[in-house]
Amino acid sequence: MYALSAARAGGLNYQIEHHLFPTLPRHNLAKVRGAVQRLCEKHGLVYESCGMATGTWRVLQRLAAVAAEA
């Protein structure tokens, strides 16, 4: 089931890793996730991960907030 969700997300489930390693093939992004999480922890950075529904809701909330300011 996870593979289907990951394919449907189109790599957005590894957005942080993608931006750190833009040339790394998408199927290898999961392999660096743990290292990225440890690096964030070492430097006191929050590594936030959420599901597709929560992520979509957060994006829509932010877009509504930006539109309200325009």
C-alpha positions as protocol buffer text, in pm:
chain_id: "A"
residue {
  index: 1
  type: MET
  ca { x: 0 y: 0 z: 0 }
}
residue {
  index: 2
  type: TYR
  ca { x: 283 y: 241 z: 83 }
}
residue {
  index: 3
  type: ALA
  ca { x: 434 y: 198 z: -264 }
}
residue {
  index: 4
  type: LEU
  ca { x: 105 y: 304 z: -422 }
}
residue {
  index: 5
  type: SER
  ca { x: 82 y: 610 z: -196 }
}
residue {
  index: 6
  type: ALA
  ca { x: 445 y: 699 z: -267 }
}
residue {
  index: 7
  type: ALA
  ca { x: 391 y: 669 z: -642 }
}
residue {
  index: 8
  type: ARG
  ca { x: 77 y: 882 z: -620 }
}
residue {
  index: 9
  type: ALA
  ca { x: 270 y: 1147 z: -421 }
}
residue {
  index: 10
  type: GLY
  ca { x: 516 y: 1174 z: -709 }
}
residue {
  index: 11
  type: GLY
  ca { x: 814 y: 1213 z: -477 }
}
residue {
  index: 12
  type: LEU
  ca { x: 661 y: 1484 z: -259 }
}
residue {
  index: 13
  type: ASN
  ca { x: 688 y: 1244 z: 33 }
}
residue {
  index: 14
  type: TYR
  ca { x: 1065 y: 1302 z: 6 }
}
residue {
  index: 15
  type: GLN
  ca { x: 1060 y: 1673 z: -74 }
}
residue {
  index: 16
  type: ILE
  ca { x: 1331 y: 1765 z: 180 }
}
residue {
  index: 17
  type: GLU
  ca { x: 1562 y: 1493 z: 51 }
}
residue {
  index: 18
  type: HIS
  ca { x: 1492 y: 1592 z: -309 }
}
residue {
  index: 19
  type: HIS
  ca { x: 1592 y: 1953 z: -244 }
}
residue {
  index: 20
  type: LEU
  ca { x: 1910 y: 1845 z: -67 }
}
residue {
  index: 21
  type: PHE
  ca { x: 2000 y: 1593 z: -339 }
}
residue {
  index: 22
  type: PRO
  ca { x: 1822 y: 1711 z: -657 }
}
residue {
  index: 23
  type: THR
  ca { x: 2007 y: 1473 z: -888 }
}
residue {
  index: 24
  type: LEU
  ca { x: 1950 y: 1163 z: -675 }
}
residue {
  index: 25
  type: PRO
  ca { x: 1701 y: 932 z: -847 }
}
residue {
  index: 26
  type: ARG
  ca { x: 1359 y: 935 z: -679 }
}
residue {
  index: 27
  type: HIS
  ca { x: 1374 y: 565 z: -593 }
}
residue {
  index: 28
  type: ASN
  ca { x: 1687 y: 632 z: -379 }
}
residue {
  index: 29
  type: LEU
  ca { x: 1550 y: 921 z: -173 }
}
residue {
  index: 30
  type: ALA
  ca { x: 1421 y: 690 z: 101 }
}
residue {
  index: 31
  type: LYS
  ca { x: 1776 y: 566 z: 154 }
}
residue {
  index: 32
  type: VAL
  ca { x: 1898 y: 910 z: 267 }
}
residue {
  index: 33
  type: ARG
  ca { x: 1595 y: 1000 z: 480 }
}
residue {
  index: 34
  type: GLY
  ca { x: 1741 y: 861 z: 803 }
}
residue {
  index: 35
  type: ALA
  ca { x: 2068 y: 1049 z: 753 }
}
residue {
  index: 36
  type: VAL
  ca { x: 1879 y: 1373 z: 686 }
}
residue {
  index: 37
  type: GLN
  ca { x: 1667 y: 1323 z: 999 }
}
residue {
  index: 38
  type: ARG
  ca { x: 1979 y: 1264 z: 1212 }
}
residue {
  index: 39
  type: LEU
  ca { x: 2148 y: 1571 z: 1063 }
}
residue {
  index: 40
  type: CYS
  ca { x: 1844 y: 1786 z: 1145 }
}
residue {
  index: 41
  type: GLU
  ca { x: 1838 y: 1653 z: 1501 }
}
residue {
  index: 42
  type: LYS
  ca { x: 2211 y: 1719 z: 1543 }
}
residue {
  index: 43
  type: HIS
  ca { x: 2162 y: 2084 z: 1445 }
}
residue {
  index: 44
  type: GLY
  ca { x: 1838 y: 2138 z: 1636 }
}
residue {
  index: 45
  type: LEU
  ca { x: 1622 y: 2158 z: 1324 }
}
residue {
  index: 46
  type: VAL
  ca { x: 1270 y: 2022 z: 1303 }
}
residue {
  index: 47
  type: TYR
  ca { x: 1225 y: 1745 z: 1047 }
}
residue {
  index: 48
  type: GLU
  ca { x: 851 y: 1746 z: 993 }
}
residue {
  index: 49
  type: SER
  ca { x: 669 y: 1466 z: 820 }
}
residue {
  index: 50
  type: CYS
  ca { x: 295 y: 1427 z: 774 }
}
residue {
  index: 51
  type: GLY
  ca { x: 48 y: 1232 z: 567 }
}
residue {
  index: 52
  type: MET
  ca { x: -95 y: 1337 z: 234 }
}
residue {
  index: 53
  type: ALA
  ca { x: -427 y: 1457 z: 378 }
}
residue {
  index: 54
  type: THR
  ca { x: -259 y: 1666 z: 650 }
}
residue {
  index: 55
  type: GLY
  ca { x: -7 y: 1808 z: 405 }
}
residue {
  index: 56
  type: THR
  ca { x: -278 y: 1903 z: 157 }
}
residue {
  index: 57
  type: TRP
  ca { x: -480 y: 2067 z: 433 }
}
residue {
  index: 58
  type: ARG
  ca { x: -178 y: 2270 z: 548 }
}
residue {
  index: 59
  type: VAL
  ca { x: -108 y: 2389 z: 193 }
}
residue {
  index: 60
  type: LEU
  ca { x: -471 y: 2492 z: 143 }
}
residue {
  index: 61
  type: GLN
  ca { x: -472 y: 2679 z: 474 }
}
residue {
  index: 62
  type: ARG
  ca { x: -155 y: 2864 z: 379 }
}
residue {
  index: 63
  type: LEU
  ca { x: -290 y: 2953 z: 34 }
}
residue {
  index: 64
  type: ALA
  ca { x: -609 y: 3087 z: 193 }
}
residue {
  index: 65
  type: ALA
  ca { x: -403 y: 3298 z: 435 }
}
residue {
  index: 66
  type: VAL
  ca { x: -190 y: 3441 z: 155 }
}
residue {
  index: 67
  type: ALA
  ca { x: -500 y: 3515 z: -55 }
}
residue {
  index: 68
  type: ALA
  ca { x: -660 y: 3693 z: 240 }
}
residue {
  index: 69
  type: GLU
  ca { x: -357 y: 3922 z: 268 }
}
residue {
  index: 70
  type: ALA
  ca { x: -359 y: 4012 z: -103 }
}
